[in-house]
């Protein structure tokens, strides 16, 4: 049997149609009538759902193998086949899915269906077994092939033993079955032993199918577009996949218009190329044509890496391999490996280098036994030569950083080896100066507050909306940011406002729309600088939906938008509406009511700090700074390098740098696969808890309806990804705030224990489950790219055991004993104010009352350094401090008080301590509070010092 699928879109013959091998047309999930979990019947989504295609495909083949094996062992019983409707559903799903993957194809699925219809279950089982072995990564021996397998099939499956990395190449063209088989044969014949990689073709006939393929198949790393493709698919796809394709294609703005003679043939090619690039920027796009290639090349250069004639198969082959080698390249990691293998003599500092002080020791050789000799061989100093310097990179580190900038969509990227706390301080120092005003999310990480103090800038704190029921904050609404900027404009102080820093996404998974925030802020202050703390959001750059809300992607989109003539016209029209006939600006209400448009000449100055180690592959403290700054050379480059020198060690950890380099390789080659798996597993966890009768009695999954007020979201679905990728796409395109689906927050009030107790005593101590953050009544479960299906299953198992335990304890409680009184959680405290001595608007502060300060910024640096002087500070226990507040005094904090996690300060130097702050601190269940000594109390500034 040859592996040739019939031309896509052709009608199956009646016998084949009898077992309904076409995908469902109504979009219903193939699992809705499923009787059991753990089989293909348990698949949560339909065959067109991209987010779960990796699981759908493997589960469907695994289930077929299980079910057909039962039939084969039970004899030729066609009634058994008819009774097992899940076999038919799996075949329907696989015929849709296999068009978008290399290796088997739709005809292979149809042939299995024919064998089942004929009752030849054993032969069908052999063919299914080959697929399952490949999906499991097992080699195909000669015994895997039946007597009907032809030589071409044996050659293809024999390649499974090849240890070289394998990728897939999408070809978009309307072709015949013979053409497709010839293309695949040519690709196999061009393989050479010296090639570092091997690839296979995925051939689809239409633009819709091309979009479906890159959404579905993460193994595709390159695309060859040929002009013969059609526009619309003839596949019977689900509603969700069709809608996702429509959304993806509709968002791409037309590029540079081709000439009149090219319009019909080129514009559709450009549109497809732009769509594919927007979905998967890591894809390499190539165009292959026959006639008029010279004329086409000029029009297509910006979209395609190279243009080929159809007969240039060898050049295409070599180009594909060469380009993947560029993605695979890890210059610094390779240099470290080379250094470790070189025989060198060490005559500089660092006795541990080359293992010198370890391997000859009688007492610490277990260090090398535990970590391995390579760790010691790779240790060296930048001053010793042979490797690049992080402080002044010109070689392998510089190249590695440039490759990271390409991967994350930045103009410049810098590696940081001591965490995002340091990355934040570098950016603050580079971009702000004493007395600059910085708008700061009061609930951002403590490093931003420390950075503001170090630079001497004056923070103007922004308040996020509180989630008092769960004891944590959300995000800062755009109306509050705009209002504060308008307040500074009205006071004649807008020129003092230098930068705004916000956390995207927050610890609890609230995600901003950075493009909207930056556009509306730039409409008020066109030179505002943005620092987005994306410590927990590094993974988002590698999924087509989450990427749009990263700082770098938003900056690029905004830059493109400002260049368009349509935006210029819309901006002029809006400015006419927002100003009266004399040119004076209308009242703030008018500016707050509209979604503001920035001037076409506004400057795009965007920085993002990223804890790579938190959500992607990197050693602890491995972080990056990404830069998208149009004024980099003119204003920022030299101050940035000075700040980088200030905060970066002259002896950076080379192992951390190596992990950042190789982690970048991973996300460019398989980031999409890993992230879509992560999001899908998180959704499965949430669904399992919500559907399990015992778990849903004990725990409650918090959704967007709980975490985002209705005023800040237009979509009505509580968990958009659960309803399909298109639903998530629309929510992330339109809502002011969305919830990161990789984070599952569970409300645990019905367990009778607080979050800290649940985390330590039940999850960690009893079952070894690690979680990062809790609040008084919630626990946050975070998935990541290393999360496995087994880990999800184990967590569900543990939660079931705990739910049973809590229910049993409650059932055995003496009904005559009163329940322990629950201490009510007070409202989350807003930032009170800087005291009179440190408020920038001293006149407003002295006036007192609600008008104590017209503008909120203050001199935190002065308060901090005063608080470092022993005579200026006293320690006051909470009871005495509360008594002072009740007497009308205004105690002033001498330092930062920061519960950890989540790591944002409740008090900062110079802040007035209020009853609300004391109420909140009194009931905190966090064990670690920086800046507060429970034996001595709060540090406050002496008023008479």
N, C-alpha and C positions, 0 to 999 in steps of 0.2 A: 504493500500500500504506500503510495507517495503522499507526502504531506502537502497537498494542494487544496486550498480552500476555493470554493466557488466564488464567482465574482460577487462582491458585496451588493446586496439589494435584490439578487435573483430570488425567485419564488421556489421554495422547496417542493418536491414532488409530494403527491397525496400521502404516501406511506409515512414519509418523514413528518409531514404536517400533522399526522394523527397523534404523534407524541408531543406536539406543540413545542418545537425546538426554537421558535422565535421568542425573543424577550417579551415580557408583558407590556401591553400598550397602555394599561391604566395606571401604571406607576405604583401599584400596591406592593408593599414589602413582601418578599417571598417568604417571610417568616410569620406572617399574621395568622396563618392557620397551622403553624408548627406545633406539634404536640409535645416536643421535648426540647430541653436545652442541651448544648454540647454537640449538636450536629449542624448540618447546613440549615436545618429547620430553625435554629436559634439565631440566624443572622438577623440583625436588627433592621437592615435597610435593604432596599431593592437593588437589583444589579447595576443600576445606573448611578449609585451613590458613590462619588469619588472618595470620600473620606474613609470608607470602609472597604474599598475594592481589594486591598491587600488581604483582608481577612475573608471577605466573601469568596474570593477565588480559591484560596487554599482550603477553606472549610468545605466549599462545594465539592472540590475534587476528593478531599478526605472522606466526605460522607458518601460520595459515589462508590469509592473503593470499599467502604464498610458495607454499604447496602448491596452492591452487586456481588460482593463476596458471599453474603448470606444466600443470594439467589443461586450462585454457582455451586455452593455446597449443598443446597437444598434440591438441586435438580432443575430441569428446564420447565419451570412453572410460570407461564405467562400471566396467570391470574395473580400471582404474587407481585409481578411487575406492575400490573394495573392497580393493585391495592396500595402500592407504595408511591403515593403522589409526590413525595418529597424528591424522589429520583427525577421525576419530570420537571419539578421546579428547579432543581439543581442544573439540569441540562439547559433549561431556558435561560437561567442566569449565565451559565458559562458560554453559551453561544453569543450573548451580547459582549461579555467581558473579553473573550479570547481574541476578538478582532483587534483589540488594543494592546496585545502583548505578543512578543515574539515567541516562536518555538512550536506552536501547535496549530492554532487557527480554527476558524469556524468549521471547516470541513472535517477536522479531526473529531470535533464534538458530534457532528452529524453522523459520522461513521460509527461512533460508539452507540448513538441512538439507534441506528439501523441494526447493529448487532444485538442490541437488547430487544428490539422489536421482533427479530428473527429467533430469539431465544438462545443465541450463542453467548451465554453469560461468561463463559471461561475466556473466550477471546476478548470480549469487552473488558474483563477484569485485567487481562494482560496489558491492554492499551492504557487503561486508567492507571495501572501501577507504574508505567513509565513516567507519566506526568507527576504522580505523587513523589516518586523518587527524585525527579529533578527539582521539584519545589522544596524538598527536604535537603537538597544538596548532595544526594547520594549518587555514586557513579552507576552508569548503565552498563552492566556486563552483557556478554553475548546471550546469556540465558534470559535476558529481558525481552528478546525479540521472538515473535512467532514466525512460522514458516512463510507468512505472507509479507513480512516487512522487506522493503526493497533496500538497495545499497545506499540511496540518498538518505533514507531515514536512519540507517545505521551510522552513517558518517556524522549526521547531525547530533545524534544522541551520544556518540563516542566523544564529542567535544566536551561533554559534561565532566570528563576527567581532567580537562585542561585547568591547571591551577591559576592561570592568568585572570585578572579582573575582567569581568564581562559587562558590557553596557548595550543599550539598544538605540537604534537610529530610526526615527520616524520618517517615512517617505509619504508625501501627500501627492497623489496622482490617481486618476481613473485608469486602471490597468486591467488586463486580462489575467486569467489564472496562469497562463503560460508565461506572461511577462513577469509576474510575481515570482514564480518558481525560478526563472532565469536570473533575476536579481539576487535572490538568496543563494543560488548556486555560484554566481560570480563572487559574492562576498566571501563564501567559504574558500573558493580557489585562490583568492588574493591573500588569505592568511599566510603569514610566514613565521617560521620559528623565532625569528628575531623580534617580532612584534611584541610589545609590552602588554597589549590589551587585545581582546577580541570583541566583536560586536555582531549583532544580528539585526535584521530589518523588521520593522513594523510598518506595514503598507496599508494606507487607508485612502478612500476615494474622494473625500470631501473635506471642506473647511470645518464643518461641524464635527466630523469624526476626528480631525486633527486636534481640535480643542478638547474633545472628550478624551483622546489618548493622553495628552500631556497632563490633564487633570487626574487621570486614572492610573497611569503607569509611571512610577517614579524612576524606573530603570532607563527611561528615554533621556539621553543627554545631548542629542543633536537631532536636527530636523533638516531634511532635504525637500524643498518645495519645487514641484514641477508644474508648469502652467496648465496641465490638462485636468486639474481637479475640478470637481463640481462644488457648488456652494452648500447645499443642504444634504443632510444625511438621509439615507434610506433605511437606517437601522431603527428598530422599534425600541426607542429609549424611554426611560422613565420620565415622568413629568419633572422631577427634581433635576435630573441631568440636563434635560432640554432647557429648563429655565436657567440653570447655571451657565450653559453655553451662551444663551441669549444675553445674560448679564455681562459675561466676559467680553463678548464681541461688541456690545453696545457702548462699553466704557472707553474704547480706544478712539481717540480723536484722530481725524484725518491728518496725515502728515503733509509734507511738501507736495503740492500738486504736480503730477507728471505732465508732459506735453500733451497736446490734444490728440496726437496720433497714438500715444501710449495709454490714454485714459481707460479704455475698455479692458485691456489685458493686464495693465500694471497695477491699477488701483486696487483690484481685488487681491493681488499678491501682496501688496504693501499692507493692506488691512489685516490679512491673515498673519503676516510676519509681526506686525505690531501687537496683535492679540496674543500670540504665543510668547513674545518677549515680555509682555506685561504679566502673564501668568507665571512663567518660569524664566526669569532673567538669566539663569545659568545655562540655558539652552544655547547651543551654537546653531545658527541658521545659515543654510546654504541654498542657493538657487541654481537649478539645472534646467537648461533650455536647449533647443536646437537652433532655430533661426534667430537672427537679429540679436545675437548675444552681446555684441559690442554696444549697440544702442541701449539695450536693457541694463547693462552694467552700470552706466552712469546714473540711471534712475534708481537703482536698487542698492547702491553702495552703502548707504547709511543703515539699511536694515539687515543686510546679509554680510556675513564674514567674507564670503567669496562666491563668485558666479562661475559655473562650469558648463561646458557643453556635455551633451548626453554621453558622448564616447569617452569622456575623461574619467573612467571608472577608477583607474589606478591613482590618479591625482586626488580624487575624492577620498579614496581609501587612505592614502597617506595623510591627507589633511585631517580627516577624522581622528586618526591615531595621534597625530601631532598635537591637536588641540586638547585632547583629553590628557595628554602628558603635561600640558601647561596647568591644567586644573590639579593634576596629581602632584605636581612639583611642591616640595616643602623645603625651601632653600636653607632655612636655619636648622631644621631638624636633621637634614642631610649633612650639613656642616658639623653638627655635634657628633653624629655617628662617625664621620670621617676622623674627627679629632680623637674620639675614643679609641679608634683602631690604630692611631699613629704611635710609634715608639718615640717618646719625648723624655727629656730630662727636666725635672722640676727644680728651678732655682729661683723661686719667688714665693710670696706668701701663699697661704692655703695648704697646710700640711695634708688635708684630706684628699687633695687632687691626686689622681691616679691611684688612690687607695693607699698612699704612702704611709700614713699614720694609723691605718686600720689593719691591712692584711698581715703586717708583721707583728701586730700586737697580740699578746696572750690573753687580753682581757676584753677587747671590744670587737673581736672578729665576727660576733653575731650581728653586728651592723651590716656587714657585707653579706652575710648569710640571709638576712631578712630582706634587704632592699636590692641586693644583686650588685655584682661588680661594675656593671655598666654605669650605674648611678655615680660611682666614684671616678671611673675613667672619664666621664663627661664633665666632671667638675674642673673649672679653670677660671682664670681671671681675664677680664677684658684687656688689662694692661700687658698680659703675657704674649699677646699676638696670636694670630691664627684664627680668631673668631671676631665677629663684628661687635661694636659697642652699642648698647642701647641708648646711651646719652648722645652719641654722634654717629648714627648708623650711615654707612656708605655701601655696605655689601649685603650679606645674606639677611640681616635683620631688616634693613631698608626694603629689600625685595619682598620679604615675608609680610611686612606691613602694607606694601603696595598691593599685594595679592589679597590681603584682608579687606582693604578699601574696595577692591573690585567686588568681592563676595558680598559685602554689606551695603553696597551702593553709595559709598562715601567718596568724597574728593581726596581725603587724607585719613589715615588710620594710624594710631599710635598704641603700642603695647604698654601695659602697666603691670608690674609684677608685685605690687602690694595693695591690690584691691581697688574697688570702685570708690571707696572712701578717699583714697589718694587721688584718683582720677577726677573726682569732683573738686578737690582743692586746687588741682592744676588748672582746671578750666576757670574757676572763679578768679584765681590770681591773675590769669592771663587776660581776662576780659573786663575786670572791674578794678576800680581804684578807690581810695578813701573818699567817703562822702557820696559816691555813686549810690543811687537807690536801686535795690534789687527786690523785685517782687518774688516772694518765696512762699511756696505751699508750707504752711506751718507744720504740716504732718509729714514732711519729707524726711529723709534719713538725716541723722544727726550730723553727718559730714558736711552737709550744706550749711548748717548753722555755724559749725566750727569754721568753715571756709569764709563765711561772711565776716565773722569776728576777726579772722586773721588778716583779711584784706582791708578792713576798716570801712567797708561799704555799709550802708544803712538798710537793714531789712524792713520791708513793708509786708507784713504777713497776710497771706490769703487764707481764708477759711474754707475747708472742704465741707460738703454736706455731711452731717453726722448720721450714723446708723446706731442710734441709742439702744435699740433692742438687742444689738449684738456686740456693743461696746467697742466698735471701731469706726473709723471715718471712711467716707467714700472719696470723691474727687472734688476739685474746685470748679463750679459751674462757670461757663464762659461769661455769663452776665456779670458775675462778681469781678472777674478780671477786667472786663471792659469798663465797669463802673469805676474801679480804682484808677485806671488810666485816665478816664474822663475827669475824675476828681483832681488828679495832678495837672491835667491840662487847664482846668478851671482856676487852679491856684497859681498858674504861671510857672509850675515846677516840672513840666513834662520833660524838659531837657535834662533833668537830673536822673530820670529813670533810664537805666542802662540795660538791664537784663531781667528776664523772668525764668525761674526754674520750677519745673513740675515733674512729678514722678509718673512715669508711663511704662508699664502698668504699675499700680500700687501693689503693696504686699498682698492684699486680698483679691487682686485680679481685676480691679476697675481700670479700664483702658480709655484714654482720651481719644479724640479725633485731632491729632496734631496739625493736620492741614487746616482745619477750620480755626483752631485756636490761633495759629500763626497768622492766617489771613486776616482775621478780625482785629488782632492786636496791631498788626502792621498798618491797618487802615487808620488807626489812631496815632501810632508812632512808627513811621516807616523805617527807622534804623534800629529797632529793638532787636536785641540778641536773645536767642533761646537756648537754654540748657535743659535737655530732656534726660532725666535720670531713668535709664532703661535697664537697671541692674537685673530685673527679673524678666526681661523681654527679649533677650538675645535671640532666642529660637524663632521669634516671629518673622524674621527676615526671610524665612525659607518656606513659607506657605503663602499661596496667592491671596488668601483672604486676610490673614493676620499681617502680612507685609505692609498693606496700605496704611496701617496705623503706626508704623515705625517712623522715627524722626527722619531718617535718611530718605525713605521712600516719599514721605510727605513733602520734604524739602524739594526733591526733584520734581514732583508733580506740581508744586506751587510755582517753581521757577518756570516750568513749561507753560503753565496757565498765564503767568504775567506777560509772557512774550506774545500772546495771541491778540489779534485785532478785536476779536469778540469780547475779550475781557476788558480791553481799553474802552470800548464803547459802553459796556455795562458799568464800568467805574464812573465814567463821565455822567451817565444818567443818574446813578445813585448820588453822586455829589450834588447834583442839582436838587434832588429831593431833600438832602440833609442840610441845605443852606437856604437862607431866605434871599429875597431879591437884592439885598445889600451885600450878600456874601457872608453874612454872619451864620455861624453854626446854630442849628436848631437845638432846643433843649435836649438833655441827655436821654429823655424817654424815646425820642425819635431814633437816636443812635443805638439804643438798647433793643429796640423793636425789630431792627433789620439785621440780616446777616451781612456784615460789613465786607466790602471788597477793598483790597489794598491798591494803592496807586501802582501803575505799571513800572515805575522806577523804584519801588520799594526794594530794600536790600534783603536778600535771603542769607541770614547768618545763623546757622543751626549747628549745635553740638549735642552729641549723645554720649553718655557714659554707660558702659555695659559690663556687667559682671558675667563675663563669658563662662566662668567656672560654675555659675549657679544653674544654668539651663543648657549648656552645651559642653562638649568635651574639652576640659582644661583642668590643670591642677589648681588647687586652692589659691586664691588671690590673683589668678590670671584674669585680667580685665583689659578692656580696650576703650579708647576714646575715638569716636568717629566725628569727622568734621565735614560740614557742607557750608562753606563760608565764601560768599562772593568777594569779600574784602580781606581774604586771608593774607595775601601778600602785602597789601597796603597797610593793614592795621593790626593783624593778629599774629602773624608768623613769628616775629622776633619776641614779643611778650610771651607767646606760648612756649617757645623753647626755653626762655628764662624760667618760667614757672615749672616746666618739666625738669629742668636742672635742679630747681629748689627742692622738689619733693621726691625725686627718683634717686635711689641708691646708686652709688658708683660700683656696687657689687651686686647687680641684679641676679636673680636665680635663673640660670640658663635652662633648667628643666621646665620652669613655668613658661619661658619663652618658647621652648620646643613644643610644649603642649598646645599653646595658642596657634602655632604654625600648623601642626598636624590636625588640630581641631578644625581649622579653616578648610583644609583639604576635605575633611569628612562632610562638612555641611554643603560644600559646593557639589560634591559627587552624590551624596545620599541624604542631604538635609531635608528635602521635600518628603521623602519616604519616612524618615524618622519622625518628623513633626506631624504628618497626617496620622501616623500610627499613634503618637502620643495623644493627640486630640481625640481620636476615636476611642482609645482605651479609657480616657477620662469620662467621655460621654457614656460608655458602657458601665463604668462604676456608678455614675449618678443614676442611670436607669435601673441598675440592679438594686440599689438602695431604695429607690422610689417604688419599685414594683414588688419587692419581697415583703410578704405580709408581716413578718416579725420585725424586720428592719425599719419599715415605715412607721411602726408603732413606737419605735424608740428614737429614731433619728429622723431629721428632716433636712433634705438637700436645699440649700438656699439658691435661688435662681435670680435672674435679672430683675424679676418683679420684687424681690426682697432687697437687692443690693443697689438698684438704680431707681430713683423716684420716677414716676410716670412722666413728669414734665421733661425729663431728659432722655426719653426714648420714644421713638415713633412706632417701632415694631411691637407687636403684641405678644410675641412668643417668649415664654419664660427661659427656655434653653434653645436658642435658634438652631444650633448644630444638630440637636436631636431630631429636628424636623427636616433636615437635609441641608446640603451645602448651599443651595440657592437661598434658603431662608437666612442662614448665617451671613451670606454675602450681602444681602439687602440690609440686614441690621448693622453690619459693620460699615456699610456705605452711608447710612443715613442717621443713625442714632448718635446723640452727643456723647454718651458713654455706653460701653458694652462690657461684658464680663468675659475674661479670658477663660475659655472652656477647659483648659488644661488644669485649672484649679477647682477643686470641689470643697466648698465650705459646708460643714455639717453642723446643724444646730442640735445640741445635746441636752437641753434642759430636762427632758423626761428621764435621763439616766439618774438624776439626783446628785451628780458630782459636777464640779467645775472643770473648766477646760484644762487647767494646769494639772489637776489630779488625774483626769482622763488620759492626758498625754504621758505622764511619767509612770503612774502606778499601774495603769491598765494596758496601754498600748506598748510602751517601751519595756518596762520591767517584766511584764508577764509574757508578751508575745514578740518582742523585738521589732515592733513597728515604729519607725522614726517619722516624726512630723516636725515641722519647723515652727509653726505659729498656732497659738490658741488665743481666744479671748475668754471672758468669763463664762460664756455659754456656747462657744463654737470651737471647732477644730478644723484646721485647713489641711486638706490632703492635696499635695502637688504631684502631678505626674511629670515625667521628663522624658527625654529621648532614650533613656536607658530603661524605662519602665517596661515590663514584660506582661504578657497575659497571665502568666503564672503568679506574678506579684499581685495583680488585680484580684485573681481568684483567692489568693491567700488572705488579702485584706478583707474581702467579703466574708470569708470563713471566720476570721477573727471577729468581725463586727457581729456576726450571727451569734457566736459564743458569748460575746459581751452582752448582747441584747438579752439572751437567755438568762445570763447571770443577773442582770439588773431586774428583770421581771421576777425572777425567783426571790431575790432579796426583798422586793416590794411586796410580794405575796406573803412572805413570812414575817413581815413587820407586824408587831403587836398593834392591833387597831385601836386599843385604848390609849396608846402613847401618842402624844401630839407630834405632828410632823415638825421637823426643825424649821424654824422661821427663815424664810429666804430674805437675804439682805437686798433691798432694791438697789439697782444700779443707777446712780445719778446720771444726769445728762453729761455727755462729753463736753469738757470745757473748751470754749473758744479762747483764743489769745486775748488776754485782758487788755493790757496796754503797757507801753514803756512808762516808767515813772517820770515825774516832772523833770528830774535831773538829766534824763537821757532821751526824752522825746525831742524830735527834731523841731516840731511845732510847739515851742515852749509857751507861746502866748495862749494857744488853745488848751495846753495842758494845765496851765495855771487857772484858767477859767473854771475848770472842774465840771462835774456833772456829765451829761451825755455828750457835751461838746469839749471833753477834756483834750482832744487833739483832733484837729480837722483832718490831718493826714497821719497814717499810723507808723511811719518809719522812725527808727531811733538809733542811738549810738550804742550798739551792743558791745563794741570793742572797749570803749571806756569803762563800761560797767564790769566787763570781764576782768580787766587788768586791775581795777580797784578791788575786785573780789579776791585777787591773789595776795593781797596784803593782809597779814594776820590781824593787825589792829583795826582793819576796816570791816571785819566780819565777825558775826556771832552765830552760834548754833542754837537753834530753838526747837524744842520738841513740838510735835503736832498739836498737843492740847493747848500749850501756851500760845502757839502761833494762831490757833483758831480764836483764842480769847482776844488776842490783839486785833484780829480782823473784826470781831464782833464789837470791839470798842471804837471802831471807825478808823483804825490805823491802816496804813497801806504798806505792809512789809514788801521789801524789794529783794528778789532772788539774786544771790551773789554768783550763781553758776548755772550750769545745765543740769536738769533732772530728767533722766531719760530711761523709762522702762524698756527692757530689752528681752525678747522682741516686743514690738516691731522696730524699735530703734529711733523713734522721733521724740524730741524733748517736750515734756509737759510744761517745763519752765525754762526760760533762757535768761542770761544775765541782764539785769535792768528791768525785768518784767515785774509788774505788781502782782503779788500773790493774793488771790481772792478765795472766798468760801467755796466757790465751785471747783477750783483746783484742789483744795483740801478734801472736799467730799469725794472727788474722783480718786485721788491717791489713797484714801482710806480704805477703799474696797477693792483695790487692784489685787489680782491673784498672781501677778508676775513675780517670780523669785529673784530676778536680777534687775535692780534699778540703779543705774549709774548716776552718781552725783548726790545720792541720798544715803545717809548713815542712820540706820534705825536706832542705834544706841544714843546718838547725839542730836539727831533731828536735821532740820533744814539749815543750810547756810544762807544767811540773809545779810544784807549790807547794813552797817550801823548808820543810822540817820545823822548822828552828830559827829561823825568822824571827820 
